[in-house]
Amino acid sequence: MGILESGRALNSYGADPVAQGPLRSIMEQMPGIHWTTDQNLRITSNWGKGLASSKTPPDSFVGRSVCELLGCADRHTTPIAQHYEALRGFASHFEYGWKYRPWEIWLEPLRTSSGEVSGCLGQGTDITDRKKSEEQAHYQARHDALTGLANYREFTDRLEEEVRRAERGHRGFTVLLLDLDGLKRINDLHGHLTGNRALQRLAAVMKEHCRSTDLAARYGGDEFAVVLIDSDRGMAKQVALRIESGLRSDQGKPSISVSIGAGIYPDDGRTAAELIEAADQQLYKRKEPRIDAPSPPSAK
């Protein structure tokens, strides 16, 4: 900010080019964009390396309104409102979309040697790369690395959110719990790489047969889950049948199957724990061998 304030002498209002020395070079190569204004929000200098990437030459906005530089005319919205706050002596720090990219903006009151506010001092940094890194980190923290589905944390958060939404709107939804049958046997006979591939195959079928508004997740180990938004028991059954059919049609080896249980809001419960418990009980009832099923022939 000190360099920027010193650089106000290097604007188009009659500064001596010979006397500018290395200061102009420093100003032009400072990261981001920098500007100063008077009390009418007319730009008195604009500098920075970021101007070149936005095809804005240094000093090109001198004498024009900051509204033109930042592409906003409404004094009551960001970022113009913050400039008026700076004129009142208040600093601010915020994010703003400029030139189709996210920018981090700092604004300070520009003061005279006697301490009076004479304008604004602004600095902006392009944070596109940082935003991408943050989004990637957030995605990785909320998704299972093997299957690409939401992980347990994302599933539980979304389920709690859906319970609250259903309470407010008096609408139903469904939780499906899925268990990949015989994963231990697959690992023992074919190896863990094949077992991992079986998990990925199930995840792919789940993605294919769930709507974009639903949430498919890896619940943990060989267990998976789906939150079916705005659904009832009939829709839950249809989705379960489609997933089972999709696995039967899958050409991967060995063939895989899945056991599925459903918890219906509000019939089976009004909390996340109650819905998961209902789905879990139904799932394991389906995994139990039928009492009247024929016994396998004994070895002789």
Secondary structure, 3 states (H helix, E strand, C coil): CHHHHHHHHHCCCCCCHHHHHHHHHHHHHCCCEEEEECCCCEEEEEECCHHHHCCCCCCCCCCCEHHHHHCCCCCCCCCHHHHHHHHCCCCEEEEEEECCEEEEEEEEEEECCCCCEEEEEEEEEECHHHHHHHHHHHHHHHECCCCCCECHHHHHHHHHHHHHHHHHHCCCEEEEEEEECCHHHHHHHHCHHHHHHHHHHHHHHHHHHCCCCCEEEEEECCEEEEEECCCCHHHHHHHHHHHHHHHHHCCCCCCCCEEEEEEEECCCCCCHHHHHHHHHHHHHHHHCCCCCCCCCCCCC
